[in-house]
Amino acid sequence: MKNSIALLQSFASVWCARYLNGRNRQMPFVYLDITDRCNSACLACDIWKVRKTGAAELTTDEILALKPALKRMKTRLISIGGGEPTLRDDLETCIAGFRDIGLSVHINTNALKMDCKRAKSLVDSGLSVVYISCDHPDREGYKLIRGVDGLNRVIDAVKYFRSLPEPIPVGINITVSRLNKDVLEKLAQRCVEWGVQKIQFNLIHTHLQHQNMDKEIFNSLLPKAEDILHIKATLKRVLCRLQKLKVSTNSEFFIHHFEKTYIPVRSAPCIAGFLYVIIDPYGQIMPCYQYQTDLNIRRKSLDKLVQTSKFQNKLVCVKQCKTPCWDTGSAEPGIRFYLPYLAAHPYEIYQQAKIHLL
Ligand code: SF4
């Protein structure tokens, strides 16, 4: 009961800040990119190529020093990504620290470094949900897209997380491109057989974290206009099947507007900087990768930085933003926070909250 009231208060606070021009006193979600390093070599991502040389990643102490600010901002969920977060040996320490203040802690991983021992130590530290990237159901297809021979690692990792005495939910992130557009049903079926709890699809794009992607490579992976119709039809079938199997997935609205990944028309208001804030591996904060700031948690606490005019001015850009960034991390929270959608899909929202929050 207490938890539900707190959840409603958070919702009201974010909603007022976003839609009634109030100040955002709460920040329910934090996306923390803990490193730019990565051990995959994906075609659809350039993070593994473009490291900020010379800059020092946040230390364990600097990361855990966020805790008082997170408490003040009533943060409920921290999603740790990268790069590849498991490359940091202090990941468990960070998870334990955040769990200690009652946060739901998620990681986004390629699972290449995951073995039974690591999965157990992550869960023992307090990990709540793990998202694993996987873009193809066959070994060779996986290798072609992700540049490494890792499909069996993914399959094993799902098994490790699901066979622990206290298993945690596993989600699979799938980037849709010309290289896997014809195997999406097969891939979803495989994920179901592996026993995952969530499957989410994104179209390949050059926004947010992928703004520096090589345009030639991107064009070679970009589905053609007629392919997108075929992909949408396939995913609508996949969604129906997953819903019947009670496997969580994208919202129907997201798939219905899938082509908005490339068309600068906003179908649901963006909530970046109101519902969540992003922290990069070097401590810089931003409401969205598209609107970077020079505000750094090494100099001031996160809650104070969010209240600065520099950050608040970026929120004006967010509200007016027409960047076609139809991505699950940004668009799905906006869709599910949009009152007409929320009113029409209360059960779906409840399911999402159940998976993602403690
Ligand atoms: S719509 Fe929102 S998440 Fe997308 S680029 Fe603009 S500000 Fe960022």
Residues whose N, C-alpha, C, O or C-beta is under 5 A from the ligand:
A	BS01	SF4	C270 A272 C288 Q290 V318 C321 T323 C325 S330
